Amino acid sequence: MRSVLILAFLFCLSWSCSLAQSLPKKPIKTVFSIKAVDDKTSAELPAQFRIDAQTARKRYAGQSQPGKPYVFVLERTDTLNVIATTKGYYETEEVMVVSCDTCADYEYVVRLEKAEPAPVVVEKKEPKPDTVFRNLQVNQAFRLDNVYFDQSSYILRPESYPQLDKLVKTLVTTPKLVVEIAGHTDNVGDRRLNQLLSENRAKVITNYLIRSGIAENRLQHRGYGDSRPAAPNDSEENKKKNRRVEFVVLAI
């Protein structure tokens, strides 16, 4: 009889253990706290967190402050995708597995690397072209380098207009200014034709100024042919310097 009772007790004990092992374990909730620190100094930083729990398919979002981590509760073991951001630091993304069967509290620290300051790009501003001729003095001659004519002609080309308009504005803003438009040539060809060409080119420019509103009594024009070279006519480069139109300050 005693042997039967012992066997019965052992059977019940074995059955109770098997039953306990077969019953599902009650999940342990985990209080998860997270904060951010400087990667070099370990000083705590205010940070914004976005945490995706992959198994639970749940997103947690919040902010930590120095001395106050961001806290939330996990109800099961999960894989977390953590993104931490704060001003002046590179964004950090980490993946971790948190087991709710091992501990009720889980603390984590994200180390953030300070962002390098963006290089300062100084935009180089091109100087604006002057809109008037300056430093005018009586008897001073100003070469109109950007006034162009067709070859051996006094037909004014359109690319000449910007510099002529600059002369117009100079005359408008300096009411007492009186100028002579002077045409010059090199010594190639018939001198009489060169003289006539220089006169007609000076006249064409004067007419442009008059059409732009400048009074005739403030303008004179004259052709000098090859009589006043700016350089010796001994090379093509020098001859190019002599083929020119100038304005000369007569009064100011």
Salt bridges, closest charged atoms under 4 A:
ASP39 OD1 - ARG111 NE 3.74
GLU44 OE2 - LYS35 NZ 3.50
ASP52 OD1 - ARG59 NE 2.66
ASP130 OD2 - ARG134 NE 2.71
ASP145 OD1 - ARG143 NE 2.69
GLU159 OE2 - ARG157 NH2 2.69
ASP186 OD2 - ARG243 NH1 2.60
ASP190 OD2 - ARG192 NH2 3.52
ASP226 OD1 - ARG191 NH2 2.81
GLU236 OE2 - ARG243 NH2 3.15
GLU246 OE1 - HIS184 NE2 3.47
GLU246 OE2 - ARG244 NE 2.90
